[in-house]
Amino acid sequence: MISPREVPPWPTFLRPLLEVLNDGQIWKTSDLESTTTDRMQLSDEQRAQTLKSGQTQAYNRVGWALSALTRAQAVQKVRLGESRITDVGAR
């Protein structure tokens, strides 16, 4: 079981990320990060946790989830730093 202080593992971000993208719009990665963490109701403490690189764990995990969804063809990269859901992801 995950402590309420820990950031959930990246697979936990898959569904909320698809829910955000399901509006069919083109999303900037930075907006996806903040909107997905809002949808997941992560605490300020969870959002503040950083990796050694300085990147927040939550944003890093959104990135991993976005990468996995792109490889699965559920999300399409429109331009650098911009994505949208595909028909596969909308199912």
N, C-alpha and C positions, 0 to 999 in steps of 0.2 A: 504494500500500500504506500502511496506517495504522501509524504508530509505536506500539509497545506503551505509550508514555507518553500517547498521545492518547486521548480518549474517542471511541468509534466514532460514526459518524453516526446520526441518529435512526432511519432505516429498519432498522438492525441490531437495534433493540430490539423490533420488532414480534413476531417469533416467540417470543422468550423471555417477553415479556409475555403472549401468548396461552397459552403453556405454564403460566405461573403461574395465570392465570385459569381454566384448564381444569378445575379442581376443582369448578366450579359454585357456589362460595361468593361472597358479597358481600365485596369487598375495599375497604378504605380506601386512598385514593391513597398516603398515606405508607407503608403496608405494601407496596403494589405497587412503589413506588420501591426500597425496600431489598431486597425479595425478588428483583426482576428484576435488580438490579445484582449480587446474590449469584449468581444463576443464570448470569449472564454472566461471572462470575469476574473482575470488574474489580478492578484493583489499588488499593491505598490511594491511590497517587498519582493514578490516574484519578478516583477518587471525590472527591478533594480539590480538583480543578480547579473554579474558580468563574467565573461570568460577572461582568460589571461590576455587575450588580444584587445580587450576593452569593449567588445561587442556584447550586448545583452544576450543572455541565454535564450530568452523568449524570442527575440528577433532572429537569432541563429536557428532556432527550431522551426520558425515559420519558413525560413529559407530552405531548410532541409525538406520540409513538407512540400513546398512549392516545387522544388527540384524533382521530388518523387512523382508528383502529379504531372509534371511536364513530361517526364520519361514515360509515364503511363498514358500519355496523350489525352489526359483529362483537362489539361491546361495548355494553352498555346502562348509562347513568347511572341508578342506583337512587335516590340522594339526592345532595345536594351532597357531593362528595368520596368517593363510594362507587360502585363499578362491579361489574358481573358480566358474564360471557361470555354471548353469545346462541347460538342454534342455528347461525347463520351462522358465528360465530367458532369453534365447536366442531368444525366439519367439517374 
